[in-house]
């Protein structure tokens, strides 16, 4: 897929040059949330309307390839989510640990330290 001047590939992800916003973000906003170019400027204020239009023009000219790219991005996202899902403590576990730590620490009073 030949990328236009407005896009470049970085770390395996196609992004708008000079931004962290990716082709994936723009295409999914357009297709799944029905956000047009003019409204997208409000969602991605660092992008110009011209940049968004160029990305969408590229999408329309390369729809099959871009749709496959978006599908692959979603699959990778799901894979990573499944890989790390359930790892690490829950909110409840963190709160329990915090309470235990508070109970183990000796209470210090500003008056006791000054005296």
N, C-alpha and C positions, 0 to 999 in steps of 0.2 A: 504494500500500500504506500503510494507516494504521498507524503505529508505536505500540506501547503506551508507557506512561510510562517503562518500564525501558530503552527503546532510544531512540537519537537518531542522526541522520545527521550525519556530520562528514567533510569532505573527500571526499565521495562514498562513504563507507564507513559502514555501519550498525554502531554500537557500543553496548555497555552503558554507560549514563550513568555518568560518573565513572571509567571504565576504558578501557584501550586494547584490551580484548578485544572482538572483533567477533561479530556474528551468524554470520558465516562460520565462525569458530573453533568456536563452540558446536555449530552444526549439523553440521559435518564430524566433530567428535568423536563426536557422537551417532550419526550415520548410518554413518560409515566405520570407526570404532573401537569402536562399540557401547558407549560410555560413557554410563551413566545419570546422572541429575541428582545423585544422592547421591554417586557416585564422582567426578563432574566437579568437585566442591568441592575435591578433592585436586589436580586438575590446574590449577585456576584458584582458588587460595586467597584471592584478593582479592575474589572473588564470593561472595555468600551463596547458600545453597540456595534461598531465596525468589527471588532474581534469576534464577538458572538455571532454575527451574521456570517463571517468567513468560516467559522467552525461549522455552523449549520449548513452552509453551502457545500462544504466538504462532505458533511454527512449525507446530504441528499445525492451527491454525485457518486458516493461510495457506500451506499446504504447496506448492501449485503456484507461487505467486509467490516464496516463499523459495527453493525449489529452483532457479528460474530465476536468482535473485540469486546463489546459490552457484555455479551454472554460469558465469555472467558473471565472477564473481571469479576462478574457476579459469582461464578463458580469458585474462583480463587478466594473470594471473600467468605463464601460459605464454608469452604474447606478450612480456612484459618480460624473462623469462628468455632467450628466444631472441634478443632484441635485444641483450642484454649478454653473452651466452654467448661465451666465447672471447676476450673483451676483457681486457686486462691480463695481466700476467706470471703464469706458472705458478709453483708452489712451487719447482720445480727452477731456473727462471730467477732467482727471487729469491735462492736460495742461491748460485747462481753469481755473481750481482752482489755479494753480501755478501763472498764470498771474494776477488773482484777488488779490492773496496774495502779489505779488510784487507791485501792484498798491496801496495797503493799507499801506504798510510799508513806513515809512519816509526814504528818501534817506539820508544816512550818508556819509560824505566825510572825508577822513583822514585829510585833511587840516582843516576842520571845527572843528574836535575833538582836533587837536594839538593847535589851536589858542586860 
